[in-house]
Amino acid sequence: MDGKDAPGQRGPLLKKITVANYLQDPYYAPIMKAVEALLREKGFVAPLELFIRMDLLSPGSVENWRRGRIPYLERVIRCDLGKASRILRILRMHAHDLDLKPSLTVYKRWTKGSCPLLRFSKTGDHNIEAAYARHFVSPRKGSVGAGVKDGCRPACTAAHVSDRGREVRGSVHIAVRGGTR
């Protein structure tokens, strides 16, 4: 990926994405368009929705992952992990510039009975898992979480983690204090 053009994009990829240069990255424009559409439709941006919108993940693959048929989500993302990481980093910076509030979401398997946590990555690295689980909520959509549809099954709803690390059940996003770029 060093210095090579992104497929269907103009210009070379930047070696390292920083706050100073992420606007010039070839992936910025498609990310920005997808973020705008998601905010308009839902009032929040979830990385899974962004990857679906960018045609890098299919809704069927997400459903299979949510049902436990796929061990970790990165297995079915249609891009290399470097590109996925780059997209997540640009999303985080763009969300910060839009003053969106970060909200960590706990993803649990859609099953009856116990609902084990789902993994996004093969390694289960905390930072990678958090990057995929971090939703960005628009404060302009009314109250925090207004318009949020998490699409979870009643037997096992998504939970959002409060700033004190406690799990909050349901579909309300809780902003995490101290969000960083």
N, C-alpha and C positions, 0 to 999 in steps of 0.2 A: 504494500500500500504506500510505501514511501515515495512520494512525488509522482505517482501514477494518477492518471485521470480516473475519476469515478465514472462508471458506465452511464452514458447518456448525459453527462454533465460537462461543463466547460471548466478549464483551468486545472492546475495540479492540486492535489490534496495537500493541505498544510501538514507539516511534520507533527506539530503538537498544537492542539486546540487550546487557546487561552481566551481570557476575557477580552483581550485587545484584538484578537483576530478572528473569532468564531463567525462573525458576520460575513467574512469573505470565503468561508468554507463552501464548497460546491453543494453540500447536503443542507445548508442553511435554508435555502429557498423552499425546497419541498417540505422541510420540517415546519417552517413558518406557515405555509399554506394549510397544512394538515392541522396545526395547532389552532389557527383561526377558525377553521370549520368545526373542530371539536368544541371549542369554547362557545361558538354560536349555537351549536346543537345541544350540548350537554351541560355547559357551565364549568367543565373541568377537563383536564387532559390526563389520561392514563397512558403510560408507555405501551401497553398492549394495544390500545386503540390506535395509537400513533403508528405502530408497526403494521397493523391491519390496514390503516388508511394509506400507508406508503406501499402497500402490496408486498410486504416482506413477511407477512404472517397471515395465514388463513383463519377465518372464524372457526372452521371445522377443526383445525389443529388446536386452537385454544380450547374448544369444547372437549376434545379428547384429553388434553392436558388436565383440564378442570375435573374430569371424571377419573383421572388416575391412569389412563391408558398410555400416557407418555411420561417417562420418569422426570424429565426436566424440559422446560420450554425452549431453551437454546437449541435443542436437538432439531426443532422444526422451523426455526427462523430461517428465512431464505436469503441469508447474507452471512458473510464471515463474521466472527465474533469481534474483530477489530472495528468493522463498520457499525455493528450493533452498539458497541461501547461508545463510539464517536457520536452516534445519533443520540444516545442517552445523555452524553455530556453537553451537546449543543442544546438539547431540550431543556436541561437544567438551567443553563445560562439564559436562554431565551425566556423561560418562565420567570426567572428572577427579574429580567428587564421589564416584563409585563406586570410585575408585582403580584404574581400568582402565589398563593400560599401552599407550601408543601404539606402533604398529608400522607403519612405512611399507612399502607393498607396491608392487612394480613390476608393472604390468599389461602383458602382452605379447600380441600377436595369436596366436590359435590357428591356426597354419599349420605346414606341414612346411618344413624348412629354416630360414632366418633368421626370427626372431621380432621384428618391429618393435614399439616401444613404442606403446601405445594412448593416445589423448588423451581427456580428459574434457570439456574446454572448447574452444570455437572459438578463443579467443585463445592457449591454451596457457600462460597465466600460471602461474608456479611455485607461488604460494600457493594458487590454485584447484585446480591439479592435486594438490598435496599434501593438501588438505582431503578430496578424494574418495578418495585412495589410502591415507589413514590409517585403519588398522583399530585397534580397541581390544580388548585381550586381557585376560581375567579371570585374575588371579594365583591365584584360589581353585580353578581347574579342574585343579590338579596342577601339573605343570611348565609352563613357558612354551610355549604353542602346543598344549597337550594338547586334543584334541577338534577341532582345526582341520581343516576340509575346504575346500580352496580351489577345488575343481571344475575344475582346469586339466587340459588334455590332456597326455599324456606327452611329446609332441613339443615342447611349449613350456610348462613349468610356471611358475607365478608365482614371482617372486623377491622376497625381502624384504631391505631395506637395513639393514645393521647400523649401529651408532652411529658407525662410522668411514667410512661411505659405501660400503662394499664390498657387492657383491651376494651374497646367500646363496641358492642354488637349493633348491627343494623347498617343503614346506608348513609349515615351522616359522617361527613369527613371532618376530622379534627385536625386543625392546623398544628404543625409541629413547630415549637419555638426554636429560634436560632437557625433557621434555614440558611444554608450556604450555597455558594455557586458551585 
